[in-house]
């Protein structure tokens, strides 16, 4: 038996399936990437003169001092009871769709804030929010 030693075919690497897989992975990475790094940039915003306080008729701003006194629309309430705060909120609001903004001092009693929330409920005001400041503003 005589076997012929002919030219052997060299093995060939087919790159097309490899490129297909890389393209699918690349598309997956592009579509699933979140761009949270852009929110970490430090940006100095331009400065503009604006009104110190907006006068929105739907907003009722209730200030609570550190000792538990109340002020509604810059008028101090003489009484600290829920009934008097509810009456003042009812008089200051423009209807049930008014928004109560509680601006309480950081060291004000917890009960004083709860009293404002209860008074808003009694006055029929259901939209309540709290005013806060950022840590950068607190350091000023």
C-alpha positions in Angstrom: 0.0 0.0 0.0 1.3 3.2 -1.1 -0.2 6.3 0.4 0.3 9.5 -1.3 1.8 12.4 0.6 0.2 15.2 -1.2 -0.2 18.8 -0.2 -2.1 19.1 3.0 -4.6 21.9 3.4 -3.6 24.4 6.0 -6.3 24.9 8.6 -8.0 28.2 8.2 -9.4 30.4 11.0 -12.9 31.7 10.1 -13.3 35.2 11.8 -16.8 35.9 10.7 -18.6 34.2 13.6 -16.1 35.9 16.0 -16.9 39.4 14.5 -20.6 38.7 14.7 -20.4 37.9 18.4 -18.2 41.0 19.1 -20.8 43.2 17.3 -23.7 41.8 19.4 -21.7 42.3 22.6 -20.8 45.8 21.6 -24.5 46.7 20.8 -25.6 45.2 24.1 -23.0 47.3 26.0 -24.0 50.5 24.2 -27.7 50.0 24.9 -27.3 48.9 28.5 -24.8 51.6 29.6 -26.0 54.1 32.1 -24.6 57.6 31.9 -24.4 58.2 35.7 -20.8 59.5 35.4 -22.1 62.6 33.8 -24.1 63.5 36.9 -21.0 63.5 39.0 -19.4 66.4 37.2 -19.0 69.6 39.2 -20.7 72.4 37.3 -20.9 76.0 38.4 -24.2 77.3 37.2 -24.6 80.9 36.0 -25.9 83.5 38.4 -29.1 85.5 37.7 -31.0 88.0 39.8 -34.4 86.5 40.7 -37.1 87.4 43.1 -36.3 86.4 46.7 -39.6 84.6 47.1 -42.2 83.6 44.6 -45.8 84.6 45.4 -47.7 81.6 44.3 -51.4 81.8 45.2 -51.7 78.0 45.6 -48.8 77.8 48.1 -49.3 78.4 51.8 -45.9 78.6 53.6 -46.0 77.7 57.2 -42.9 78.5 59.2 -42.2 76.6 62.5 -39.6 78.3 64.7 -37.1 76.4 67.0 -39.3 77.1 70.0 -42.5 75.9 68.3 -44.2 79.1 67.2 -46.0 79.3 63.9 -46.0 81.8 61.1 -48.4 81.6 58.1 -47.6 83.9 55.2 -45.3 86.0 57.3 -47.8 86.6 60.1 -47.1 85.1 63.5 -49.9 83.2 65.1 -50.6 84.1 68.7 -52.0 80.6 69.6 -50.2 77.3 69.1 -53.4 75.1 69.1 -54.4 72.9 66.2 -57.7 74.8 65.9 -56.1 78.2 65.5 -53.5 76.9 63.0 -56.3 75.1 61.0 -58.3 78.4 61.0 -55.3 80.4 59.8 -54.5 77.8 57.1 -58.1 77.8 55.9 -58.1 81.6 55.7 -54.7 81.7 53.9 -55.5 78.9 51.4 -57.2 79.5 48.0 -59.1 76.2 48.1 -58.5 72.5 48.7 -56.0 72.3 45.9 -53.5 74.6 47.8 -50.1 73.3 48.7 -48.9 73.6 52.3 -45.2 74.0 52.5 -43.9 73.4 56.0 -40.6 75.2 56.6 -39.6 74.0 60.0 -36.4 74.9 61.9 -34.1 71.9 62.2 -34.3 72.0 66.0 -38.1 72.6 66.2 -40.1 70.1 68.2 -41.5 67.2 66.3 -44.9 67.8 67.8 -45.0 71.3 66.2 -44.6 69.8 62.7 -47.3 67.2 63.4 -49.6 70.0 64.7 -49.3 71.7 61.3 -50.0 68.5 59.4 -53.1 67.8 61.6 -54.3 71.4 61.1 -53.8 71.1 57.3 -55.9 67.9 57.4 -58.6 69.6 59.4 -58.6 72.6 56.9 -59.1 70.2 54.0 -55.6 70.6 52.6 -54.1 67.3 51.5 -51.0 68.4 49.6 -48.2 68.9 52.1 -44.5 69.2 51.4 -41.4 70.2 53.4 -38.9 72.9 52.6 -35.3 71.8 53.0 -31.9 73.2 52.1 -28.8 71.4 50.7 -25.7 70.9 52.9 -23.8 73.5 50.9 -26.5 76.1 51.7 -26.5 75.1 55.4 -22.8 75.8 55.6 -23.1 79.4 54.5 
